[in-house]
Amino acid sequence: MGASGCTAFVSASAKYRKAATQLLMLLLLTTIALGAPGPAEQALGALEVTADERALLAETRGLYRYDRNGLGDHTREAGISMHVVNASPHEIWPHIQDCDSYVRFLPYVTGSKRSNLALTESGGTWTCAMEFTTRGIVSGYSVDLDYQSNDGRATFAMTDGTAGVLREVEGSWQTAPWPDDPDKTLLIYVFESRTAWWVPGFARRMASERGLADITRLVGRQAERANEESAP
């Protein structure tokens, strides 16, 4: 990669990090000023979602972005996954919380367990332990999640690297009514991670891109399927 290519990559990565930071800041808002855009519109604006990308979301085809080696850090990767789900936020959150089921419907997860669940009227906390296997590389970690129902968001951070590959993991889940159809929900997943040592780029990219393409779609599909099964 030439000097101009390196400069462009670093610039794009910095822009990505700025957008992700803006999104996380927006997720901290607990009230929306009268007449201001709703939380979904704010998130789409912060992430600079284009008209074409929004059209893909409206068709429930999903959208994800992946960033590797940001700012020259060869152990870092980050990503955002978005999907419009034909279900309400209230119907989606139980499936985000049900970590025990991840191993049954997320193809890249080879082990999952929830513990320390404590739900309240305003949200709750829980711990989710997961194991991933890609091309023989096993990584695992536990994350503590803090869910605020009024904000429609849950932030998470790694508390224990069970397999030693991952050093840091943090991110969030976010739900917001889809602006074009209030019966649907924009589901957003954001993550950033760092490995404890260098891992081949093809393995990291495969794991992350596969996960980003699947996670919001499959969690959303769990909510849609539950609705279909409960329909009279």
C-alpha positions as CSV (number, residue, x, y, z in Angstrom):
1,M,0.0,0.0,0.0
2,G,1.4,3.4,-1.0
3,A,1.6,6.5,1.1
4,S,-1.6,7.9,-0.2
5,G,-3.3,4.5,0.4
6,C,-2.1,4.5,4.0
7,T,-3.2,8.0,4.6
8,A,-6.7,7.2,3.2
9,F,-7.0,4.1,5.4
10,V,-6.0,5.9,8.6
11,S,-8.4,8.8,7.7
12,A,-11.2,6.3,7.1
13,S,-10.5,4.5,10.3
14,A,-10.5,7.7,12.3
15,K,-13.8,8.7,10.7
16,Y,-15.2,5.3,11.6
17,R,-14.1,5.6,15.2
18,K,-15.6,9.2,15.4
19,A,-18.9,7.9,14.1
20,A,-19.0,5.0,16.5
21,T,-18.1,7.4,19.4
22,Q,-20.9,9.7,18.3
23,L,-23.3,6.8,18.3
24,L,-22.3,5.7,21.8
25,M,-22.8,9.3,23.0
26,L,-26.2,9.4,21.4
27,L,-27.1,6.2,23.2
28,L,-26.6,8.0,26.5
29,L,-29.4,10.4,25.8
30,T,-32.4,9.7,28.0
31,T,-34.8,12.2,26.5
32,I,-35.4,13.6,23.1
33,A,-36.2,17.3,22.7
34,L,-39.6,18.1,21.3
35,G,-39.5,18.1,17.5
36,A,-36.0,16.6,17.4
37,P,-35.3,13.5,15.3
38,G,-36.1,10.2,17.0
39,P,-33.3,7.9,18.3
40,A,-33.3,5.8,15.1
41,E,-32.8,8.9,12.9
42,Q,-30.1,10.2,15.3
43,A,-28.2,6.9,15.0
44,L,-28.5,6.8,11.2
45,G,-27.2,10.3,11.0
46,A,-24.3,9.7,13.4
47,L,-23.3,6.7,11.3
48,E,-23.7,8.6,8.1
49,V,-26.0,6.0,6.6
50,T,-26.5,6.8,2.9
51,A,-29.9,6.7,1.1
52,D,-28.9,3.5,-0.6
53,E,-27.9,1.9,2.7
54,R,-31.2,3.0,4.3
55,A,-33.1,1.4,1.4
56,L,-31.3,-1.9,2.1
57,L,-32.3,-1.6,5.8
58,A,-35.9,-0.8,4.8
59,E,-35.9,-4.0,2.7
60,T,-34.7,-5.8,5.9
61,R,-31.5,-6.9,4.1
62,G,-29.4,-5.5,6.9
63,L,-26.2,-3.5,6.9
64,Y,-22.8,-4.0,8.5
65,R,-19.4,-2.3,8.5
66,Y,-16.1,-3.7,9.6
67,D,-12.8,-1.9,10.4
68,R,-9.6,-3.8,11.0
69,N,-6.2,-2.4,12.1
70,G,-7.6,1.0,12.9
71,L,-5.0,3.7,13.3
72,G,-2.2,1.2,12.8
73,D,-3.2,-1.1,15.7
74,H,-2.8,-4.6,14.3
75,T,-4.6,-6.1,17.2
76,R,-7.7,-4.0,16.9
77,E,-11.0,-4.6,15.1
78,A,-14.4,-2.9,15.3
79,G,-17.7,-3.1,13.6
80,I,-21.4,-2.1,13.5
81,S,-24.3,-4.3,12.5
82,M,-27.8,-3.0,11.8
83,H,-31.1,-4.7,10.9
84,V,-34.7,-3.7,10.7
85,V,-36.8,-6.3,12.6
86,N,-40.5,-6.9,12.2
87,A,-41.0,-6.8,15.9
88,S,-41.2,-4.3,18.8
89,P,-38.2,-3.5,21.0
90,H,-40.1,-5.1,23.9
91,E,-40.3,-8.3,21.8
92,I,-36.6,-8.2,20.8
93,W,-34.9,-7.6,24.2
94,P,-35.7,-11.1,25.7
95,H,-33.7,-12.7,22.9
96,I,-30.7,-10.3,23.4
97,Q,-30.8,-11.3,27.1
98,D,-31.1,-15.0,26.5
99,C,-27.4,-15.8,26.1
100,D,-28.0,-19.4,26.8
101,S,-29.7,-19.7,23.4
102,Y,-26.9,-18.1,21.4
103,V,-25.2,-21.4,20.8
104,R,-28.4,-22.7,19.2
105,F,-28.9,-20.0,16.6
106,L,-25.6,-18.1,16.1
107,P,-23.5,-20.4,13.9
108,Y,-20.1,-19.0,15.0
109,V,-20.8,-19.4,18.7
110,T,-19.7,-22.8,20.0
111,G,-20.6,-22.2,23.7
112,S,-22.8,-19.6,25.6
113,K,-24.1,-19.2,29.1
114,R,-26.0,-16.4,31.0
115,S,-25.5,-15.8,34.7
116,N,-26.1,-13.1,37.4
117,L,-29.4,-12.0,35.8
118,A,-31.0,-9.1,37.7
119,L,-33.8,-7.4,35.9
120,T,-35.8,-4.3,37.2
121,E,-38.5,-2.1,35.8
122,S,-35.8,0.3,34.5
123,G,-33.5,-2.3,33.0
124,G,-31.1,-4.8,34.5
125,T,-27.7,-6.4,34.4
126,W,-26.4,-9.9,33.5
127,T,-23.2,-11.7,32.5
128,C,-22.8,-13.5,29.2
129,A,-20.0,-16.0,28.6
130,M,-19.4,-17.1,25.0
131,E,-16.9,-19.2,23.0
132,F,-16.1,-18.8,19.3
133,T,-14.3,-21.1,17.0
134,T,-13.0,-20.0,13.5
135,R,-10.6,-22.1,11.5
136,G,-9.4,-23.9,14.6
137,I,-8.8,-20.6,16.5
138,V,-10.8,-20.6,19.7
139,S,-11.6,-17.4,21.6
140,G,-13.8,-16.9,24.5
141,Y,-14.8,-14.2,27.0
142,S,-17.4,-13.1,29.5
143,V,-19.0,-9.7,29.3
144,D,-21.1,-7.8,31.8
145,L,-24.1,-6.0,30.3
146,D,-26.0,-3.0,31.7
147,Y,-29.4,-2.6,30.2
148,Q,-31.4,0.7,30.4
149,S,-34.9,0.1,29.1
150,N,-35.8,3.8,28.8
151,D,-32.9,4.3,26.5
152,G,-33.4,1.0,24.6
153,R,-29.7,0.2,25.0
154,A,-27.4,-2.2,26.8
155,T,-23.6,-1.5,27.0
156,F,-21.2,-4.3,27.6
157,A,-17.5,-4.8,28.5
158,M,-15.3,-7.8,28.8
159,T,-14.7,-9.0,32.3
160,D,-12.8,-12.2,31.7
161,G,-10.9,-13.6,28.6
162,T,-11.5,-17.3,29.0
163,A,-9.4,-18.4,26.1
164,G,-6.6,-15.9,26.1
165,V,-6.9,-14.6,22.6
166,L,-9.0,-11.5,23.3
167,R,-7.7,-8.7,25.5
168,E,-10.5,-6.2,25.4
169,V,-14.1,-6.3,24.2
170,E,-16.7,-3.5,24.5
171,G,-19.8,-2.3,22.7
172,S,-23.5,-2.0,22.9
173,W,-26.9,-3.2,21.7
174,Q,-29.5,-0.5,20.8
175,T,-33.2,-0.6,19.7
176,A,-35.3,2.2,18.3
177,P,-38.6,2.3,16.4
178,W,-38.0,2.3,12.7
179,P,-39.0,5.8,11.4
180,D,-40.7,4.5,8.3
181,D,-42.8,1.9,10.2
182,P,-43.4,2.1,14.0
183,D,-44.3,-1.6,14.1
184,K,-40.7,-2.4,13.2
185,T,-37.4,-1.8,15.1
186,L,-34.0,-0.7,14.1
187,L,-31.6,-3.1,15.9
188,I,-28.0,-1.9,16.2
189,Y,-25.0,-3.9,17.5
190,V,-21.6,-2.1,18.0
191,F,-18.4,-3.7,19.1
192,E,-14.7,-3.0,19.4
193,S,-12.1,-5.6,20.4
194,R,-8.4,-6.1,20.7
195,T,-6.5,-9.4,20.7
196,A,-3.8,-10.2,23.2
197,W,-1.4,-10.9,20.3
198,W,-1.3,-10.8,16.5
199,V,-3.9,-13.1,14.8
200,P,-3.8,-13.7,11.0
201,G,-5.9,-11.1,9.3
202,F,-7.9,-13.5,7.2
203,A,-9.1,-15.3,10.4
204,R,-10.0,-12.1,12.2
205,R,-11.8,-10.7,9.2
206,M,-13.7,-14.0,8.6
207,A,-14.9,-14.2,12.2
208,S,-15.8,-10.5,12.5
209,E,-17.5,-10.1,9.1
210,R,-19.4,-13.4,9.5
211,G,-20.6,-12.3,13.0
212,L,-21.6,-8.8,11.9
213,A,-23.6,-10.1,8.9
214,D,-25.4,-12.6,11.1
215,I,-25.9,-11.2,14.6
216,T,-28.6,-8.6,14.3
217,R,-30.4,-10.6,11.6
218,L,-30.5,-13.8,13.6
219,V,-31.4,-12.2,16.9
220,G,-34.1,-10.3,15.1
221,R,-35.3,-13.5,13.4
222,Q,-35.7,-15.1,16.8
223,A,-38.1,-12.3,17.8
224,E,-40.0,-12.6,14.5
225,R,-40.3,-16.4,14.8
226,A,-41.6,-16.1,18.4
227,N,-44.3,-13.7,17.2
228,E,-45.3,-16.0,14.4
229,E,-45.5,-19.0,16.7
230,S,-47.7,-17.0,19.2
231,A,-50.0,-15.6,16.6
232,P,-53.6,-17.0,16.8
